Amino acid sequence: MEFDAQAYCQDLILLLAQMLRENGVDHVTQIAFTGQAESLVVLDRQGKPLMNAISWMDERSGKECKLLEEQFSPAVCEAVTGQMAVLPTWPATKILWLKHNRPEVYENAGCYMLLKDYIVFCLTGKKLADMSIATFSFYFDIYNKVYWQEMLDAIGITRDQLPQLCEPCTVAGTVLPEVARQMGIPDDAQVNVGTLDHFAGMIGTGNLEPGGITLSTGTVMALAVMCGDTDPKNCGMAVHYGFLPDTKVLLPVAESGGVSLEWFRNTCMLQTSYDIMNAELARRGPNELLFLPYLVGTNAPEFDAEATGVFWGLRQEHDAIDMAGAVMEGVAFVLRKNCDYIAAKGIQLTSITATGGGAKSPVWCQMQADITGLPVVIPKEKEAARLGAAMIAAVGSGGFEDLESAARHCVSLEHRYEPREDLRVERKYRRFCALYRMALEISNMT
């Protein structure tokens, strides 16, 4: 899974120029970025890409993961990086793959950068690593705010081959004159490094204090919550360097999120729209059918790659609509598991702000409120990460004093789903957890 990083950046510059032109924007003070984390760009000593960028989705480095697992225990990895496992997603494993398989690239690498940082470099000429993004490299110590020397030694690179670390949401510099000309903006316009997409989503929903969860239910379900004064080290859940200095964010991810419903619809209900599905589910109400949404294993809080999906309780009176409801409910039960785990770590949860495709379903949002016992609120602006990036730039350029002031001005809520007490929901959740344990026992039988 590769792409041309230079073409990616050039397309972005042209798109920004088009947006400014078509919307009649005649003055730009600051541009802030948000985006994906792990995609790796390898530059030569002159700052030019040596090869295509390697996407975060690329899984070529499985063997290298095993080699690093032999050198670093899970406890050590968690204590330094905040991450729970050595995964092929991490750039550290891909750099080791380059050493073993592309020596001509590895030996001539002048700098390893992650994609968003590379975009900032192309616009400003500054090689910086936003620490909220560096978290995902697997060679960054999130507690001491330095590169992890032991990991650098293991993959055979030096600190000189990495960008200088910087705080998220800070100004990198001004736009290069040639880029400013392409975009049609003044060459004193500033570029802000911004932050991770999930964190920009937190900003764009006004989730700036401990206790509030920003929930993104797209293909993957991700929860983001500020840690506050709670010490997250070795908490058994993914911890990341936050978007504010010296803060930490819990970011548990369930890969079987919206993809579970997408899979079921594409497999069994291809002619049925999501609107029709939701309307019918709202009319029928709940049933006793259970679904384990572990189509690609489970991430937080169990981290069991061997877990599988299961329908349980099927009878002849059930149809595809009932099964779709069970799928949505199963994903909401995984959300509840993660909320309970976070609360057990000492973070008092207050509400869930839902974004992504899942936030468009009233049925699903009410399920989430009923199952977690937390109100689910829907922001008026659904593209929360983009709004968050704009708020970062507004604060960085002096338009607002801080993110809290920006949130009061920019963020508004569209709907609020209050949790309803229902003993049936609690009983079904206990059965869901028991079914998961039994399914594991069956899969482990010899």
PATORVEX-677215 format. One record per residue (C-alpha): x, y, z; residue in one letter; residue number from 1. Coordinates in steps of 0.1 Angstrom, whole numbers. Each point is the difference from the previous one (the first is absolute). Example, Ala and Ser with C-alpha at 12.3 -4.5 7.8 and 13.67 -1.06 7.14 Angstrom:
<rs>
[r [123 -45 78] a 1],
[r [14 34 -7] s 2],
</rs>
This chain:
<rs>
[r [0 0 0] m 1],
[r [20 29 -13] e 2],
[r [-5 35 -15] f 3],
[r [19 28 -15] d 4],
[r [6 25 28] a 5],
[r [11 28 -22] q 6],
[r [-31 -3 -22] a 7],
[r [-21 -2 31] y 8],
[r [14 33 13] c 9],
[r [-2 17 -34] q 10],
[r [-37 -11 -3] d 11],
[r [-7 14 34] l 12],
[r [16 34 -8] i 13],
[r [-20 2 -32] l 14],
[r [-32 -9 18] l 15],
[r [6 26 27] l 16],
[r [6 26 -28] a 17],
[r [-33 -11 -17] q 18],
[r [-19 2 33] m 19],
[r [13 35 7] l 20],
[r [-8 12 -35] r 21],
[r [-35 -15 -2] e 22],
[r [-10 13 34] n 23],
[r [13 35 -5] g 24],
[r [26 -1 28] v 25],
[r [23 30 -5] d 26],
[r [21 -3 32] h 27],
[r [16 -30 18] v 28],
[r [16 5 34] t 29],
[r [7 -36 10] q 30],
[r [-5 -35 -13] i 31],
[r [-3 -29 25] a 32],
[r [1 -37 -8] f 33],
[r [-15 -31 13] t 34],
[r [1 -35 -14] g 35],
[r [11 -36 2] q 36],
[r [31 -10 20] a 37],
[r [21 -30 -10] e 38],
[r [6 3 -37] s 39],
[r [38 1 -5] l 40],
[r [19 23 -24] v 41],
[r [37 -8 -6] v 42],
[r [21 30 -11] l 43],
[r [35 2 -14] d 44],
[r [26 24 14] r 45],
[r [-13 28 -23] q 46],
[r [-36 -4 13] g 47],
[r [-14 -19 -30] k 48],
[r [-20 -33 3] p 49],
[r [21 -31 -6] l 50],
[r [-30 -21 -7] m 51],
[r [-38 0 1] n 52],
[r [-14 7 35] a 53],
[r [-11 -31 19] i 54],
[r [-36 2 11] s 55],
[r [-10 -7 36] w 56],
[r [-22 -28 -15] m 57],
[r [31 -19 -13] d 58],
[r [8 -32 19] e 59],
[r [32 -11 -16] r 60],
[r [20 1 32] s 61],
[r [-15 -30 18] g 62],
[r [34 -18 4] k 63],
[r [15 32 13] e 64],
[r [-27 2 27] c 65],
[r [9 -34 12] k 66],
[r [37 10 2] l 67],
[r [-8 31 20] l 68],
[r [-23 -20 23] e 69],
[r [30 -22 9] e 70],
[r [20 31 10] q 71],
[r [-27 20 18] f 72],
[r [-27 -13 23] s 73],
[r [-35 13 -2] p 74],
[r [4 16 34] a 75],
[r [31 19 -11] v 76],
[r [-17 11 -32] c 77],
[r [-31 13 19] e 78],
[r [22 17 26] a 79],
[r [18 20 -27] v 80],
[r [-23 5 -30] t 81],
[r [-34 -4 17] g 82],
[r [-9 -27 -26] q 83],
[r [-11 -35 8] m 84],
[r [16 -21 -28] a 85],
[r [26 -1 -27] v 86],
[r [-20 5 -32] l 87],
[r [9 2 -37] p 88],
[r [-18 33 0] t 89],
[r [29 17 19] w 90],
[r [27 17 -21] p 91],
[r [27 -15 22] a 92],
[r [-8 -34 -13] t 93],
[r [0 12 -36] k 94],
[r [34 17 3] i 95],
[r [13 -34 12] l 96],
[r [-16 -16 -31] w 97],
[r [18 25 -22] l 98],
[r [33 -10 16] k 99],
[r [-7 -36 -8] h 100],
[r [-16 4 -34] n 101],
[r [9 34 -15] r 102],
[r [36 6 10] p 103],
[r [5 26 -27] e 104],
[r [-28 21 15] v 105],
[r [10 -7 36] y 106],
[r [37 9 -5] e 107],
[r [-8 33 -17] n 108],
[r [-28 12 23] a 109],
[r [6 35 13] g 110],
[r [-33 4 19] c 111],
[r [-30 -21 9] y 112],
[r [-32 20 3] m 113],
[r [-36 -7 5] l 114],
[r [-25 13 -26] l 115],
[r [-14 31 17] k 116],
[r [34 11 11] d 117],
[r [12 -4 -36] y 118],
[r [-28 22 -13] i 119],
[r [11 27 25] v 120],
[r [36 -4 -12] f 121],
[r [-11 4 -36] c 122],
[r [-18 33 9] l 123],
[r [26 15 23] t 124],
[r [33 -18 -5] g 125],
[r [0 -9 37] k 126],
[r [5 -36 12] k 127],
[r [-21 -3 31] l 128],
[r [-18 -29 17] a 129],
[r [-33 8 16] d 130],
[r [1 -20 32] m 131],
[r [-37 -11 -2] s 132],
[r [10 -16 -33] i 133],
[r [34 -12 12] a 134],
[r [-19 -22 25] t 135],
[r [-8 -23 -29] f 136],
[r [35 -5 -12] s 137],
[r [8 -26 28] f 138],
[r [34 17 5] y 139],
[r [-13 29 21] f 140],
[r [1 1 38] d 141],
[r [-33 18 8] i 142],
[r [8 5 37] y 143],
[r [34 15 -4] n 144],
[r [-7 17 -34] k 145],
[r [31 -14 -17] v 146],
[r [7 -26 -26] y 147],
[r [4 -35 15] w 148],
[r [37 -7 -4] q 149],
[r [-2 -38 5] e 150],
[r [-26 -3 -28] m 151],
[r [21 22 -23] l 152],
[r [30 -23 7] d 153],
[r [-22 -31 -7] a 154],
[r [-10 13 -34] i 155],
[r [34 15 -8] g 156],
[r [-7 37 -4] i 157],
[r [12 31 19] t 158],
[r [-18 31 13] r 159],
[r [16 20 -27] d 160],
[r [-22 -19 -25] q 161],
[r [-32 12 18] l 162],
[r [-17 34 1] p 163],
[r [3 23 30] q 164],
[r [-29 -7 24] l 165],
[r [-25 28 6] c 166],
[r [-32 6 19] e 167],
[r [-33 -6 -19] p 168],
[r [-20 31 -11] c 169],
[r [31 22 -3] t 170],
[r [13 21 -29] v 171],
[r [27 -16 -21] a 172],
[r [8 31 -21] g 173],
[r [-12 20 -30] t 174],
[r [-10 -14 -33] v 175],
[r [29 -3 -25] l 176],
[r [-2 27 -27] p 177],
[r [-4 -24 -29] e 178],
[r [-29 -18 18] v 179],
[r [-16 34 9] a 180],
[r [0 9 -37] r 181],
[r [-16 -33 -10] q 182],
[r [-27 5 26] m 183],
[r [-5 37 -6] g 184],
[r [6 9 36] i 185],
[r [24 25 17] p 186],
[r [34 -15 8] d 187],
[r [-3 10 36] d 188],
[r [-29 -24 6] a 189],
[r [9 -24 28] q 190],
[r [-2 -38 0] v 191],
[r [-11 -17 33] n 192],
[r [9 -37 4] v 193],
[r [-34 -6 15] g 194],
[r [-7 -35 14] t 195],
[r [-13 -35 -5] l 196],
[r [-34 -4 -17] d 197],
[r [-16 -16 31] h 198],
[r [13 28 22] f 199],
[r [-11 27 -25] a 200],
[r [-34 -17 3] g 201],
[r [1 5 37] m 202],
[r [7 37 -4] i 203],
[r [-27 3 -27] g 204],
[r [-26 -14 25] t 205],
[r [12 21 29] g 206],
[r [13 -31 19] n 207],
[r [29 17 18] l 208],
[r [-5 -13 36] e 209],
[r [4 -34 16] p 210],
[r [-33 -20 0] g 211],
[r [-13 7 -34] g 212],
[r [3 -27 -27] i 213],
[r [2 9 -36] t 214],
[r [-13 -31 -19] l 215],
[r [8 -5 -36] s 216],
[r [-20 -29 -16] t 217],
[r [12 -4 -36] g 218],
[r [15 -32 -13] t 219],
[r [19 0 33] v 220],
[r [-15 10 33] m 221],
[r [24 22 20] a 222],
[r [-5 17 34] l 223],
[r [21 30 11] a 224],
[r [0 13 36] v 225],
[r [23 23 18] m 226],
[r [18 -16 30] c 227],
[r [2 30 23] g 228],
[r [19 -6 33] d 229],
[r [-5 -38 -3] t 230],
[r [34 -17 -6] d 231],
[r [-6 -20 -32] p 232],
[r [34 -18 0] k 233],
[r [-4 -38 -3] n 234],
[r [-38 3 1] c 235],
[r [-6 -28 -25] g 236],
[r [-14 23 -27] m 237],
[r [16 20 -28] a 238],
[r [13 33 13] v 239],
[r [11 29 -23] h 240],
[r [17 33 4] y 241],
[r [-29 25 0] g 242],
[r [-7 32 -21] f 243],
[r [9 22 30] l 244],
[r [35 1 15] p 245],
[r [7 -28 25] d 246],
[r [-35 -15 -3] t 247],
[r [-9 -36 -7] k 248],
[r [-30 -14 -19] v 249],
[r [-14 -35 2] l 250],
[r [-8 -12 -35] l 251],
[r [-14 -35 0] p 252],
[r [-9 -13 -35] v 253],
[r [-24 -27 -11] a 254],
[r [7 -10 -36] e 255],
[r [-34 -18 -1] s 256],
[r [-20 32 3] g 257],
[r [-20 13 -29] g 258],
[r [16 -26 -22] v 259],
[r [-22 -26 17] s 260],
[r [-32 16 -11] l 261],
[r [15 8 -35] e 262],
[r [10 -37 -3] w 263],
[r [-35 -12 10] f 264],
[r [-18 23 -23] r 265],
[r [23 -8 -30] n 266],
[r [-4 -37 7] t 267],
[r [-37 -3 9] c 268],
[r [-18 32 -7] m 269],
[r [15 16 -31] l 270],
[r [-33 13 -13] q 271],
[r [-9 17 34] t 272],
[r [12 35 7] s 273],
[r [12 10 35] y 274],
[r [-30 24 3] d 275],
[r [-25 -28 -6] i 276],
[r [20 -23 24] m 277],
[r [-1 27 27] n 278],
[r [-37 7 -5] a 279],
[r [-10 -36 3] e 280],
[r [22 -6 31] l 281],
[r [-16 31 17] a 282],
[r [-34 -15 -8] r 283],
[r [7 -35 13] r 284],
[r [20 7 31] g 285],
[r [25 -24 17] p 286],
[r [2 -38 -2] n 287],
[r [21 -27 18] e 288],
[r [24 -8 -29] l 289],
[r [37 5 8] l 290],
[r [30 7 -23] f 291],
[r [37 1 9] l 292],
[r [15 26 -25] p 293],
[r [35 -14 0] y 294],
[r [3 -5 -38] l 295],
[r [37 10 1] v 296],
[r [7 -11 36] g 297],
[r [-3 24 29] t 298],
[r [21 30 10] n 299],
[r [-7 18 33] a 300],
[r [-5 -10 26] p 301],
[r [7 -38 -6] e 302],
[r [25 1 -29] f 303],
[r [-8 -34 -13] d 304],
[r [9 -4 -37] a 305],
[r [-16 -35 -1] e 306],
[r [-35 12 10] a 307],
[r [-27 -5 -26] t 308],
[r [-35 12 -8] g 309],
[r [-29 -20 13] v 310],
[r [-38 2 -3] f 311],
[r [-18 -17 29] w 312],
[r [-36 -6 7] g 313],
[r [-12 -2 -36] l 314],
[r [-35 -14 -5] r 315],
[r [-23 -2 -30] q 316],
[r [-19 31 10] e 317],
[r [31 21 -4] h 318],
[r [8 18 -33] d 319],
[r [28 22 -14] a 320],
[r [-14 31 17] i 321],
[r [2 -18 34] d 322],
[r [36 -11 -8] m 323],
[r [10 36 -10] a 324],
[r [-13 12 33] g 325],
[r [20 -26 18] a 326],
[r [31 11 -19] v 327],
[r [-5 37 11] m 328],
[r [-7 -11 35] e 329],
[r [31 -22 1] g 330],
[r [22 30 -10] v 331],
[r [-16 20 27] a 332],
[r [8 -27 25] f 333],
[r [37 3 -10] v 334],
[r [-3 37 6] l 335],
[r [-14 -8 35] r 336],
[r [29 -23 7] k 337],
[r [25 28 -8] n 338],
[r [-20 26 20] c 339],
[r [0 -23 31] d 340],
[r [37 -6 -4] y 341],
[r [8 37 -2] i 342],
[r [-22 7 30] a 343],
[r [18 -27 20] a 344],
[r [32 19 -6] k 345],
[r [-13 29 20] g 346],
[r [-14 23 -28] i 347],
[r [-36 10 8] q 348],
[r [-18 0 -33] l 349],
[r [-27 26 -6] t 350],
[r [-12 -3 -36] s 351],
[r [7 -13 -35] i 352],
[r [3 23 -30] t 353],
[r [-7 -21 -31] a 354],
[r [16 7 -34] t 355],
[r [4 -19 -32] g 356],
[r [-25 -21 -19] g 357],
[r [-15 -16 31] g 358],
[r [-11 34 13] a 359],
[r [-25 2 -28] k 360],
[r [-21 -28 14] s 361],
[r [-24 10 27] p 362],
[r [-6 -37 8] v 363],
[r [37 -7 5] w 364],
[r [5 32 21] c 365],
[r [-28 -9 23] q 366],
[r [13 -35 3] m 367],
[r [34 14 10] q 368],
[r [-16 22 27] a 369],
[r [-21 -28 14] d 370],
[r [28 -25 1] i 371],
[r [28 23 14] t 372],
[r [-23 20 24] g 373],
[r [16 32 -15] l 374],
[r [-18 27 -20] p 375],
[r [10 0 -36] v 376],
[r [2 35 -16] v 377],
[r [2 7 -37] i 378],
[r [19 31 -12] p 379],
[r [-15 22 -26] k 380],
[r [33 -1 -21] e 381],
[r [5 -37 -9] k 382],
[r [35 6 -14] e 383],
[r [14 6 35] a 384],
[r [36 -6 -9] a 385],
[r [-1 27 -27] r 386],
[r [-17 25 23] l 387],
[r [26 -9 27] g 388],
[r [29 8 -24] a 389],
[r [-16 34 -9] a 390],
[r [-4 7 38] m 391],
[r [37 -8 5] i 392],
[r [10 25 -28] a 393],
[r [-24 26 15] a 394],
[r [16 -3 34] v 395],
[r [35 -1 -15] g 396],
[r [-6 32 -19] s 397],
[r [-15 19 29] g 398],
[r [-36 -3 -10] g 399],
[r [-8 -16 34] f 400],
[r [18 0 33] e 401],
[r [0 -38 3] d 402],
[r [-18 -31 -12] l 403],
[r [-27 3 27] e 404],
[r [-9 35 -13] s 405],
[r [-1 -14 -35] a 406],
[r [-22 -29 10] a 407],
[r [-25 24 17] r 408],
[r [-2 20 -33] h 409],
[r [2 -28 -26] c 410],
[r [-15 -32 15] v 411],
[r [-38 -6 2] s 412],
[r [-19 -32 7] l 413],
[r [-29 -12 -22] e 414],
[r [-16 -28 21] h 415],
[r [4 -17 33] r 416],
[r [-10 -37 8] y 417],
[r [-6 -6 36] e 418],
[r [6 -35 14] p 419],
[r [-32 -20 10] r 420],
[r [1 -25 28] e 421],
[r [-8 -34 -13] d 422],
[r [7 -32 19] l 423],
[r [-2 -20 -32] r 424],
[r [30 20 -14] v 425],
[r [21 -8 31] e 426],
[r [-10 -37 -1] r 427],
[r [8 -2 -37] k 428],
[r [34 17 5] y 429],
[r [9 -27 26] r 430],
[r [-10 -27 -25] r 431],
[r [21 17 -27] f 432],
[r [31 -1 23] c 433],
[r [-7 -36 9] a 434],
[r [-4 -9 -37] l 435],
[r [34 15 -7] y 436],
[r [17 -21 28] r 437],
[r [-17 -32 -13] m 438],
[r [9 7 -36] a 439],
[r [37 4 11] l 440],
[r [-2 -33 19] e 441],
[r [-14 -18 -31] i 442],
[r [26 15 -23] s 443],
[r [28 -12 24] n 444],
[r [-12 -36 0] m 445],
[r [24 -25 -14] t 446],
</rs>
